[in-house]
Amino acid sequence: MTGQRIGYIRVSTFDQNPERQLEGVKVDRAFSDKASGKDVKRPQLEAL
């Protein structure tokens, strides 16, 4: 059985590039949210 590498990315503003956080990292699946630090609703994190 092989494991999956899963990445989670959060950026706080819509003009930030979330892909930069995973540059050079190999993942099978990536989840990302665009939310401020005070926002506790992060649907993609909950999807993990």
C-alpha positions, 0 to 999 in steps of 0.5 A, spaced: 500 500 500 502 506 498 501 513 501 498 519 498 502 526 499 496 531 500 498 539 501 494 544 504 495 551 502 492 558 505 493 565 502 489 571 506 488 575 499 485 573 493 492 576 489 496 572 493 499 566 489 497 559 493 501 555 488 508 558 490 507 555 497 508 548 494 513 550 489 518 544 489 513 539 493 510 533 490 503 532 492 498 527 489 492 532 491 492 539 493 487 543 497 487 551 498 483 556 501 483 563 500 481 566 507 484 571 512 487 569 518 481 571 523 476 567 518 475 560 521 471 557 515 476 553 511 472 548 507 478 545 503 481 544 510 475 541 512 474 536 506 481 533 508 
